[in-house]
């Protein structure tokens, strides 16, 4: 959890005086009306007549302004018609909840305390997870920090129908804070996962999880931003970041629960919040589904994660001045500060001061973005690169090797 990540212009071709005829016409009408009123006799004000029941009975001076019974009936009918539009949207949200809730689990763990207090050597932690089918196995995907350091017998997975299960096996990846648990049982409902990261800023989303232990809670919001990559998470072990930011309420206990689009597809894994109070303040973060599934598949199939490797040192302080020196209007992409000899980047012909502006067809925003793209690229394949060099765009082909493979040589 993060504790503390048109202009209005006047058109030159439309003279300001073009609006004067309208203003003058409107003023003339007002003056004419005033002249007519001046010729009319003044309106005589009559006192409000009291009720017939008695001259001493109190009178309500605004009684005639209140809607009558017939008027109220018409208002009820209008409200019902207007509500029907909103209710159709509510029906969609109810359907989504019915679809997704059975795929979400509550997780309770007991683990050794990092800092024992009051003689307690263990601590309890709660979180959430989502059921999925991966490589022929039924698994629960969650955050690593929810289950880390806990033994299998000290992890309880509670389903939507109240059943409790123990995981049969655990895998995790510290670099992305993703944890995976294999579960065995009947009538387990896997979630539908989005095939790619097509989510856009402004899209409506649901967050489902167990905030403060309140299991299967549903909150509504939008995607507030994408590509948050420089978050200070816990001990700083989460190296590869590309978070979706949302204002759907996420609180402690939501960790590992799904972020869902209006089609009922999981688009992210809720992971962290930015908060001064420890509760939701409208800034939550979720790991995008592409990264979640890249890591999950490798963990289930291989037991570990193999990531792409470039073999370059990137400029962490790529400034506007440096960009101008290289002939660029603005600092965009990732500037190469050094190339490791014999690395995939060296083989591709990347040199010092090259600025990588596209990786495998994706425009590169900055160095953190490039690192994120490489981290979810399968190895043993060739990707296309576009670099800016000598005031020109140059296309290159680069073989992708795994970091482990390169470093073992």
C-alpha positions as CSV (number, residue, x, y, z in Angstrom):
1,X,0.0,0.0,0.0
2,X,1.3,3.4,-0.8
3,X,1.5,5.5,2.3
4,X,2.6,8.8,0.8
5,X,1.7,8.5,-7.7
6,X,-8.7,24.4,-25.4
7,X,-7.5,27.1,-24.3
8,X,-10.3,29.7,-25.0
9,X,-9.1,31.7,-28.1
10,X,-10.8,34.7,-29.9
11,X,-11.1,33.9,-33.6
12,X,-9.3,36.5,-35.7
13,X,-11.6,36.0,-38.6
14,X,-14.7,37.0,-36.6
15,X,-14.7,40.7,-35.6
16,X,-15.9,41.6,-32.2
17,X,-18.4,44.0,-33.6
18,X,-20.3,41.1,-35.3
19,X,-22.2,40.5,-32.1
20,X,-23.3,44.2,-31.6
21,X,-26.4,44.0,-33.8
22,X,-27.9,41.2,-31.6
23,X,-27.1,43.2,-28.5
24,X,-28.6,46.3,-29.9
25,X,-31.7,44.5,-31.0
26,X,-32.2,43.0,-27.6
27,X,-31.8,46.4,-26.0
28,X,-34.3,48.0,-28.3
29,X,-36.9,45.4,-27.4
30,X,-36.3,46.0,-23.7
31,X,-36.7,49.8,-24.2
32,X,-39.9,49.3,-26.2
33,X,-41.3,47.1,-23.5
34,X,-40.4,49.6,-20.9
35,X,-42.2,52.4,-22.8
36,X,-45.4,50.2,-23.0
37,X,-45.3,49.6,-19.3
38,X,-44.9,53.3,-18.7
39,X,-48.3,53.9,-20.4
40,X,-50.1,51.1,-18.5
41,X,-51.9,52.0,-15.3
42,X,-50.1,50.8,-12.1
43,X,-51.2,47.4,-10.8
44,X,-53.1,47.7,-7.6
45,X,-51.9,45.4,-4.8
46,X,-54.7,43.7,-2.9
47,X,-54.2,42.2,0.5
48,X,-54.3,38.4,0.8
49,X,-57.8,37.3,1.7
50,X,-58.0,35.1,4.8
51,X,-59.8,31.7,4.7
52,X,-63.5,31.8,4.8
53,X,-63.6,29.8,8.0
54,X,-62.8,32.8,10.0
55,X,-61.1,36.2,9.9
56,X,-58.8,35.3,12.8
57,X,-57.5,32.0,11.2
58,X,-53.8,32.1,10.2
59,X,-53.1,32.3,6.4
60,X,-50.3,30.7,4.5
61,X,-49.1,33.3,2.0
62,X,-47.3,30.7,-0.3
63,X,-50.1,28.1,-0.4
64,X,-50.8,28.9,-4.0
65,X,-47.2,28.1,-5.0
66,X,-47.3,24.5,-3.8
67,X,-48.2,21.8,-6.3
68,X,-51.7,20.4,-6.0
69,X,-52.5,16.7,-5.7
70,X,-52.9,16.5,-9.4
71,X,-49.7,18.3,-10.0
72,X,-47.9,15.9,-7.6
73,X,-49.3,12.9,-9.4
74,X,-47.9,14.3,-12.7
75,X,-44.5,14.9,-11.1
76,X,-44.4,11.3,-9.8
77,X,-45.1,10.1,-13.4
78,X,-42.3,12.3,-14.7
79,X,-39.9,11.0,-12.1
80,X,-40.8,7.4,-12.8
81,X,-40.1,8.0,-16.5
82,X,-36.7,9.6,-15.8
83,X,-35.8,6.9,-13.2
84,X,-36.4,4.2,-15.9
85,X,-33.3,5.5,-17.7
86,X,-31.1,5.3,-14.7
87,X,-32.6,2.0,-13.6
88,X,-31.5,0.4,-16.9
89,X,-27.9,1.4,-16.0
90,X,-28.4,0.0,-12.5
91,X,-29.6,-3.3,-13.9
92,X,-26.4,-3.6,-15.9
93,X,-24.4,-3.1,-12.7
94,X,-26.5,-5.7,-10.9
95,X,-25.9,-8.2,-13.7
96,X,-22.2,-7.5,-13.5
97,X,-22.1,-8.1,-9.8
98,X,-24.0,-11.4,-10.2
99,X,-21.5,-12.5,-12.8
100,X,-18.3,-11.5,-11.1
101,X,-19.0,-12.1,-7.4
102,X,-18.7,-15.9,-7.6
103,X,-15.2,-15.5,-9.1
104,X,-13.9,-13.4,-6.2
105,X,-12.5,-14.9,-3.0
106,X,-11.6,-13.6,0.4
107,X,-8.2,-14.6,1.7
108,X,-7.1,-14.8,5.4
109,X,-3.5,-15.5,6.2
110,X,-1.4,-16.0,9.4
111,X,2.3,-15.4,8.9
112,X,5.4,-14.8,11.0
113,X,5.5,-11.2,12.2
114,X,8.3,-9.1,10.8
115,X,8.4,-7.0,14.0
116,X,6.9,-9.0,16.9
117,X,4.8,-6.8,19.2
118,X,3.5,-7.6,22.7
119,X,5.0,-11.1,22.5
120,X,3.1,-12.0,19.4
121,X,5.2,-13.8,16.9
122,X,2.6,-14.0,14.2
123,X,0.3,-11.6,12.4
124,X,-2.9,-11.8,10.5
125,X,-3.5,-10.4,7.1
126,X,-6.6,-10.3,4.9
127,X,-7.0,-9.7,1.2
128,X,-8.8,-10.7,-2.0
129,X,-8.3,-12.8,-5.1
130,X,-9.9,-13.8,-8.3
131,X,-10.4,-17.3,-9.7
132,X,-9.0,-18.1,-13.2
133,X,-8.1,-21.0,-15.4
134,X,-4.5,-21.0,-16.4
135,X,-2.6,-23.7,-18.3
136,X,-5.3,-26.3,-17.4
137,X,-5.3,-25.5,-13.7
138,X,-7.7,-23.6,-11.5
139,X,-5.9,-20.9,-9.6
140,X,-6.5,-17.8,-7.5
141,X,-4.6,-14.8,-8.6
142,X,-3.8,-12.3,-5.8
143,X,-1.1,-10.0,-4.6
144,X,2.1,-11.5,-3.4
145,X,2.1,-9.3,-0.3
146,X,-1.2,-10.9,0.8
147,X,0.2,-14.5,1.0
148,X,3.9,-13.9,1.3
149,X,5.7,-15.8,4.2
150,X,2.5,-17.8,5.0
151,X,2.5,-21.6,5.0
152,X,-0.2,-23.4,3.0
153,X,-2.0,-24.5,6.1
154,X,-2.2,-20.9,7.3
155,X,-4.0,-19.6,4.3
156,X,-7.8,-19.8,4.1
157,X,-9.6,-19.1,0.9
158,X,-13.3,-18.3,1.4
159,X,-15.6,-18.6,-1.7
160,X,-18.7,-16.5,-2.4
161,X,-20.9,-19.4,-1.4
162,X,-19.2,-19.7,2.0
163,X,-17.0,-22.7,1.4
164,X,-13.4,-22.6,2.6
165,X,-10.4,-24.0,0.8
166,X,-6.7,-24.4,1.4
167,X,-4.3,-23.8,-1.5
168,X,-2.6,-26.8,-3.0
169,X,0.4,-24.8,-4.2
170,X,1.8,-21.3,-4.3
171,X,3.9,-19.3,-6.7
172,X,4.8,-15.6,-6.5
173,X,6.8,-12.9,-8.2
174,X,8.3,-10.2,-6.1
175,X,9.1,-7.9,-9.0
176,X,5.4,-7.4,-9.8
177,X,3.7,-8.3,-6.5
178,X,1.7,-11.0,-8.1
179,X,0.9,-14.3,-6.2
180,X,-0.8,-17.4,-7.6
181,X,-2.4,-20.3,-5.7
182,X,-3.7,-23.5,-7.2
183,X,-7.0,-24.6,-5.7
184,X,-8.9,-27.9,-6.0
185,X,-12.7,-28.2,-5.7
186,X,-16.0,-28.6,-7.5
187,X,-18.1,-25.9,-9.0
188,X,-15.4,-23.3,-9.0
189,X,-16.3,-20.2,-11.2
190,X,-13.3,-18.8,-13.1
191,X,-13.5,-15.1,-14.1
192,X,-13.5,-13.9,-17.7
193,X,-10.2,-12.1,-18.3
194,X,-9.8,-9.3,-20.8
195,X,-7.7,-10.4,-23.8
196,X,-5.6,-7.2,-23.9
197,X,-5.2,-3.8,-22.3
198,X,-7.8,-1.9,-24.2
199,X,-9.0,0.1,-21.2
200,X,-9.0,3.9,-21.7
201,X,-9.1,6.8,-19.3
202,X,-12.7,7.6,-18.4
203,X,-14.0,4.0,-18.7
204,X,-16.4,2.9,-16.0
205,X,-15.0,0.1,-13.8
206,X,-16.0,-1.9,-10.7
207,X,-13.6,-2.9,-7.9
208,X,-14.6,-6.0,-6.0
209,X,-12.9,-7.3,-2.8
210,X,-12.9,-7.4,0.9
211,X,-12.2,-3.9,2.3
212,X,-11.6,-4.0,6.0
213,X,-12.8,-7.7,6.0
214,X,-16.1,-6.9,4.4
215,X,-16.0,-9.6,1.8
216,X,-17.4,-9.2,-1.7
217,X,-17.9,-5.5,-1.5
218,X,-18.5,-3.7,-4.9
219,X,-17.4,-0.1,-5.6
220,X,-17.9,1.9,-8.8
221,X,-15.6,4.4,-10.5
222,X,-13.7,5.3,-13.6
223,X,-10.2,4.8,-14.9
224,X,-8.5,8.0,-13.8
225,X,-5.1,7.5,-15.5
226,X,-2.8,4.8,-17.0
227,X,0.9,4.1,-17.0
228,X,1.7,5.0,-13.4
229,X,5.3,3.6,-13.1
230,X,7.1,5.4,-10.4
231,X,5.2,4.4,-7.2
232,X,7.0,3.8,-3.9
233,X,5.5,0.5,-2.9
234,X,6.3,-0.9,0.5
235,X,10.0,-2.0,0.6
236,X,10.5,-0.9,-3.1
237,X,10.8,-4.5,-4.4
238,X,8.1,-3.9,-7.1
239,X,10.5,-3.2,-10.0
240,X,8.1,-3.5,-13.0
241,X,5.2,-1.1,-12.8
242,X,2.5,0.0,-15.3
243,X,-0.5,0.7,-13.0
244,X,-4.0,1.6,-13.9
245,X,-5.2,4.4,-11.6
246,X,-8.9,4.4,-10.6
247,X,-11.2,6.4,-8.2
248,X,-13.3,3.2,-7.5
249,X,-12.9,2.9,-3.7
250,X,-10.1,0.6,-2.8
251,X,-9.2,0.1,0.9
252,X,-7.0,-2.3,2.9
253,X,-8.4,-5.8,2.1
254,X,-9.1,-5.0,-1.5
255,X,-5.5,-6.1,-2.4
256,X,-5.6,-8.9,-5.0
257,X,-9.3,-8.3,-6.0
258,X,-10.3,-7.7,-9.6
259,X,-10.9,-4.4,-11.4
260,X,-13.7,-5.2,-13.9
261,X,-15.0,-3.4,-17.0
262,X,-18.7,-3.1,-18.0
263,X,-18.4,-6.4,-20.0
264,X,-17.6,-8.3,-16.9
265,X,-14.0,-8.8,-17.9
266,X,-11.1,-8.5,-15.4
267,X,-8.9,-5.7,-16.6
268,X,-6.6,-5.4,-13.6
269,X,-5.6,-6.6,-10.1
270,X,-6.2,-4.1,-7.3
271,X,-2.9,-3.6,-5.5
272,X,-2.4,-0.3,-3.8
273,X,-3.8,3.0,-2.7
274,X,-2.3,6.5,-2.2
275,X,-3.6,7.7,1.2
276,X,-2.7,9.8,4.1
277,X,-5.4,8.2,6.3
278,X,-4.9,4.6,5.4
279,X,-8.4,4.5,3.7
280,X,-9.6,5.3,0.2
281,X,-9.1,8.9,-0.9
282,X,-10.0,8.3,-4.6
283,X,-6.6,7.2,-5.8
284,X,-6.1,3.4,-6.2
285,X,-3.9,1.4,-8.4
286,X,-4.3,-1.9,-10.3
287,X,-1.9,-4.1,-12.2
288,X,-3.1,-4.3,-15.9
289,X,-4.3,-7.7,-17.1
290,X,-1.5,-8.1,-19.7
291,X,1.2,-8.0,-17.0
292,X,-0.9,-10.1,-14.6
293,X,-1.4,-12.9,-17.2
294,X,2.2,-12.7,-18.5
295,X,3.5,-13.4,-15.0
296,X,0.7,-15.9,-14.0
297,X,1.2,-18.1,-17.0
298,X,4.9,-18.4,-16.5
299,X,4.5,-19.1,-12.8
300,X,2.0,-21.9,-13.4
301,X,3.9,-23.4,-16.4
302,X,7.5,-22.9,-15.3
303,X,7.5,-22.0,-11.7
304,X,9.4,-18.7,-12.4
305,X,9.2,-15.7,-14.6
306,X,11.6,-15.1,-17.5
307,X,11.8,-11.5,-18.8
308,X,13.2,-9.9,-21.8
309,X,16.6,-8.2,-21.7
310,X,17.9,-5.3,-23.8
311,X,21.4,-4.7,-22.4
312,X,21.3,-0.9,-22.3
313,X,21.7,1.7,-19.6
314,X,18.9,4.3,-19.9
315,X,19.1,8.0,-19.1
316,X,17.0,8.5,-16.0
317,X,17.3,12.2,-16.4
318,X,16.5,12.8,-20.0
319,X,16.0,16.5,-20.0
320,X,14.7,19.0,-22.6
321,X,18.2,20.4,-23.0
322,X,19.5,16.9,-23.9
323,X,16.7,16.4,-26.3
324,X,17.4,19.6,-28.1
325,X,21.1,18.7,-28.4
326,X,20.0,15.5,-30.1
327,X,17.7,17.5,-32.5
328,X,14.4,16.7,-30.8
329,X,11.7,19.2,-30.1
330,X,10.9,17.5,-26.7
331,X,12.1,14.8,-24.5
332,X,10.1,11.7,-25.4
333,X,11.2,8.1,-25.5
334,X,14.2,6.5,-23.7
335,X,17.7,7.8,-24.3
336,X,20.5,5.2,-24.4
337,X,23.4,6.2,-22.1
338,X,25.4,3.0,-22.6
339,X,25.2,-0.4,-24.4
340,X,26.4,-3.7,-23.0
341,X,28.7,-5.4,-25.4
342,X,27.3,-8.6,-26.9
343,X,23.8,-7.8,-25.6
344,X,20.6,-8.0,-27.8
345,X,20.8,-4.2,-28.1
346,X,24.4,-4.4,-29.3
347,X,23.5,-7.1,-31.8
348,X,20.6,-4.8,-33.1
349,X,23.0,-1.9,-33.6
350,X,21.8,0.4,-30.9
351,X,24.4,3.0,-30.0
352,X,25.0,5.7,-27.5
353,X,22.6,8.7,-27.7
354,X,20.0,6.7,-29.6
355,X,16.5,7.5,-28.4
356,X,14.2,4.5,-28.5
357,X,10.8,5.9,-29.5
358,X,9.0,2.6,-30.4
359,X,9.3,-0.9,-29.1
360,X,7.4,-3.7,-30.8
361,X,5.0,-1.2,-32.4
362,X,4.3,0.6,-29.2
363,X,5.3,4.3,-28.8
364,X,7.7,4.6,-25.8
365,X,6.9,7.4,-23.4
366,X,9.9,7.3,-21.2
367,X,12.6,5.0,-19.7
368,X,10.2,3.5,-17.2
369,X,7.7,2.7,-19.9
370,X,10.4,1.0,-22.0
371,X,11.4,-1.1,-19.0
372,X,7.8,-2.1,-18.5
373,X,7.3,-3.1,-22.1
374,X,10.5,-5.2,-22.1
375,X,9.5,-6.9,-18.9
376,X,6.3,-8.4,-20.4
377,X,7.9,-9.4,-23.7
378,X,8.3,-13.1,-24.3
379,X,11.9,-14.2,-24.9
380,X,13.3,-16.0,-27.9
381,X,11.6,-13.8,-30.4
382,X,12.6,-10.8,-32.5
383,X,11.0,-7.4,-32.0
384,X,11.0,-4.2,-34.1
385,X,12.5,-1.0,-32.7
386,X,12.4,2.6,-33.9
387,X,15.2,4.8,-32.7
388,X,15.9,8.5,-33.2
389,X,19.4,9.1,-34.4
390,X,21.0,12.0,-36.2
391,X,17.6,13.8,-36.6
392,X,16.1,10.7,-38.3
393,X,13.9,7.7,-37.5
394,X,15.7,4.4,-37.9
395,X,14.1,1.0,-37.8
396,X,15.9,-1.9,-36.2
397,X,15.3,-5.6,-35.4
398,X,16.3,-7.0,-32.1
399,X,16.4,-10.5,-30.8
400,X,14.9,-10.8,-27.3
401,X,16.9,-12.8,-24.8
402,X,16.1,-13.6,-21.2
403,X,18.0,-11.8,-18.5
404,X,18.9,-15.2,-16.9
405,X,20.2,-16.5,-20.2
406,X,22.4,-13.5,-20.8
407,X,23.7,-13.2,-17.3
408,X,24.6,-16.9,-17.2
409,X,27.0,-16.6,-20.2
